[in-house]
Amino acid sequence: MSFLRPLGSSNLNVSALGLGSVKFGRNTGVKYPDSFTIPDDRAVLNLLIQSQELGINFIDTAPAYGNSEERIGALLPKRQDWIISTKVGEEFVNGESLFDFSTKQTQLSVERSLKRLNTDYLDIVLIHSDGQDKKILLESSCLETLRKLQESGLIRAIGMSTKTIAGGMLAVDLLDIVMLTYNLEQQDQEVVDYAQQHNKGILVKKGLMSGHVKKSGKELVSESMALIFSQAAIGSMIVGTINPEHLAQNVKIAKSLLQESIK
């Protein structure tokens, strides 16, 4: 049973569980059920090593996640073995989100992410939506700028972290990858189906409802993952954890479900 799944026609194969890294660099203005302390470098390194040993090859970050990018760039073992996803469009400054989808800021953000992540290419760059998905795609110069950067070889695949069904559908039309919400309370099913029809990559965010499912117990975690992995088109479910036990448990549940699905 392979833990890697194809991400549409992007030529990227990602682990069914991806590691979310918000908690590597930011613990304010987040929607997790419990407060937490940002881990030190040794804890982050151990988590990255553990992730790789468990078969995870995909890590998701963003400029809006505090100093998450810098820490990944400094600590990530064997960069060539990982698929790194980062974002453009959102910054988190002095406790609030600021959005800018201009050519200048998009270019600057990508160049800065390359430097912070200590790499000469980015596997995936997602537009970090402010909720106005369609407006960003159709009226800003963000997409055009990302396409040029992709053509230059700095980015392998481009996509959008969407917040609306209409935006998700348009993202499928225009981009390689769509990140969407899929959990026990909200399933962007229309977008999943449309992306599958067009062989576009699908990433799931908020699969465990920002940790609220985890707090409710292991059974609900299994139920959530079973729902998500029942969708063959979904490439990876991103789970943000800094707890080694939770990480191991999540992977165990995911592998068990995937094994059941091929029997």
Secondary structure in CASP SS format (residue, H / E / C, confidence):
PFRMAT SS
TARGET T0000
AUTHOR 0000-0000-0000
METHOD secondary structure of the structure
MODEL  1
M C 1.00
S C 1.00
F C 1.00
L E 1.00
R E 1.00
P E 1.00
L C 1.00
G C 1.00
S C 1.00
S C 1.00
N C 1.00
L C 1.00
N E 1.00
V E 1.00
S E 1.00
A C 1.00
L E 1.00
G E 1.00
L E 1.00
G E 1.00
S C 1.00
V H 1.00
K H 1.00
F H 1.00
G H 1.00
R C 1.00
N C 1.00
T C 1.00
G C 1.00
V C 1.00
K C 1.00
Y C 1.00
P C 1.00
D C 1.00
S C 1.00
F C 1.00
T C 1.00
I C 1.00
P C 1.00
D C 1.00
D H 1.00
R H 1.00
A H 1.00
V H 1.00
L H 1.00
N H 1.00
L H 1.00
L H 1.00
I H 1.00
Q H 1.00
S H 1.00
Q H 1.00
E H 1.00
L C 1.00
G C 1.00
I C 1.00
N C 1.00
F E 1.00
I E 1.00
D E 1.00
T C 1.00
A C 1.00
P C 1.00
A C 1.00
Y C 1.00
G C 1.00
N C 1.00
S H 1.00
E H 1.00
E H 1.00
R H 1.00
I H 1.00
G H 1.00
A H 1.00
L H 1.00
L C 1.00
P C 1.00
K C 1.00
R H 1.00
Q H 1.00
D H 1.00
W C 1.00
I E 1.00
I E 1.00
S E 1.00
T E 1.00
K E 1.00
V E 1.00
G C 1.00
E E 1.00
E E 1.00
F E 1.00
V E 1.00
N C 1.00
G C 1.00
E E 1.00
S E 1.00
L E 1.00
F E 1.00
D C 1.00
F C 1.00
S C 1.00
T H 1.00
K H 1.00
Q H 1.00
T H 1.00
Q H 1.00
L H 1.00
S H 1.00
V H 1.00
E H 1.00
R H 1.00
S H 1.00
L H 1.00
K H 1.00
R H 1.00
L C 1.00
N C 1.00
T C 1.00
D C 1.00
Y C 1.00
L E 1.00
D E 1.00
I E 1.00
V E 1.00
L E 1.00
I E 1.00
H E 1.00
S C 1.00
D C 1.00
G C 1.00
Q C 1.00
D H 1.00
K H 1.00
K H 1.00
I H 1.00
L H 1.00
L H 1.00
E H 1.00
S C 1.00
S C 1.00
C H 1.00
L H 1.00
E H 1.00
T H 1.00
L H 1.00
R H 1.00
K H 1.00
L H 1.00
Q H 1.00
E H 1.00
S C 1.00
G C 1.00
L C 1.00
I E 1.00
R E 1.00
A E 1.00
I E 1.00
G E 1.00
M E 1.00
S E 1.00
T C 1.00
K C 1.00
T C 1.00
I H 1.00
A H 1.00
G H 1.00
G H 1.00
M H 1.00
L H 1.00
A H 1.00
V H 1.00
D H 1.00
L H 1.00
L C 1.00
D C 1.00
I E 1.00
V E 1.00
M E 1.00
L E 1.00
T E 1.00
Y E 1.00
N C 1.00
L C 1.00
E C 1.00
Q C 1.00
Q E 1.00
D C 1.00
Q H 1.00
E H 1.00
V H 1.00
V H 1.00
D H 1.00
Y H 1.00
A H 1.00
Q H 1.00
Q H 1.00
H C 1.00
N C 1.00
K C 1.00
G E 1.00
I E 1.00
L E 1.00
V E 1.00
K E 1.00
K C 1.00
G C 1.00
L C 1.00
M H 1.00
S H 1.00
G H 1.00
H H 1.00
V H 1.00
K H 1.00
K H 1.00
S H 1.00
G C 1.00
K H 1.00
E H 1.00
L H 1.00
V H 1.00
S H 1.00
E H 1.00
S H 1.00
M H 1.00
A H 1.00
L H 1.00
I H 1.00
F H 1.00
S C 1.00
Q C 1.00
A C 1.00
A C 1.00
I E 1.00
G E 1.00
S E 1.00
M E 1.00
I E 1.00
V E 1.00
G E 1.00
T C 1.00
I C 1.00
N C 1.00
P H 1.00
E H 1.00
H H 1.00
L H 1.00
A H 1.00
Q H 1.00
N H 1.00
V H 1.00
K H 1.00
I H 1.00
A H 1.00
K H 1.00
S H 1.00
L H 1.00
L H 1.00
Q H 1.00
E H 1.00
S H 1.00
I C 1.00
K C 1.00
END
